[in-house]
Amino acid sequence: MEQKILAYFREHEDEIFADLKTLVAAEASTSDIKELAECRKVLERLIKERTGCEPYVYRAENGHDVVRFEYGNGAEKVLLIGHYDTVHPIGALQYYKEGNELHGPGVMDMKSGLISAIWNVKAYRDLEIDPGKKLVFAFNGDEETGSPESEAIICELAKGAKAALVCEPCVSNGDLKTGRKGTLNFIVKIHGKASHAGSAHKDGINAIEEMAKEVLYIQGLTDYEAGTTVNVGVCSGGTKVNVVPDLAVFEVDCRYKTKKEGERIREAICGLAVGVPGTSREVMVIDGKLPMEETEANLALFDVAKQCGEALGLSFSHQFVGGGSDGNEVSAMGIPTLDGLGAHGDLAHTPNEYLLIDQFIPRMALLGAVIVKI
Ligand SMILES: [Zn+2]
């Protein structure tokens, strides 16, 4: 079956790369709603023309619409996740080939993943391969800013799914992604009491002194072994050197691998008792993505992918990576999730982003085989 799909894609290689060029040329920057809508129209047309499926569009208030289409029947459901927005400003990058590298805005992250998903449905149809389950595809337009308008829709579509497959690029060495860290940010405000640093030093309560104690404590919450990093990245306080400062503010970035670790950090920072008598503190928590934990179920999906890869002459391992994707929230719902089933390339989120041309067709076949085998 793997070889059959691979042969089909090789036969249609020119059309596949032409579709990829069309979709990349329809540039889409998350914040540029007009261009995003144009790109979405191209995407809808490709879905219709290649798969015969009618896409459904969820209209979002700020224009980051989600495109959904479905294929196949069966009691079981598999969700395929992808995004059509990119981080690149419109007109910033060119589409060109250089040796085995294909460059262009979002060519790897992740217009290629969308083309792969669409063409796999076409392959099933033309080759009369029954995936044996209902496939639900959800493509959003605000992934690069944390999916504020699409997360709830994706989570709703994920309910009851047997698995979620994320068509984001694989790691640059070819590995798939079985875990992704969660993120938490904090803004801590310390209040003290202002006074003259000379004549009334004793009457003042120094907010910066309290901040200094807290920064040292919070930095110490890092636990590399557990995969938890805590970084105080910004701090400010005071007004003049001769005034005891009554206000200090600092910001904290935390990345973590398990919900338990996220809770540990949250409790430690929110529940911290002040060390400088008379100060008070306010903590604002900004919840980022929950972690995609490296569960047994995620690893079981990887094992299937590894076997499919071997049948296609691909060898890769799996990794727990730092940045989040829409797979994080779905995985946190308890849905087995495997990420990195899109294209192979490197330098995502940089002007030099590229896709490895000779790896694209085998990676497409990998996705097609995994869908059938799980
Ligand atoms: Zn992406």
Residues whose N, C-alpha, C, O or C-beta is under 5 A from the ligand:
A	BS01	ZN	D109 M110 E168
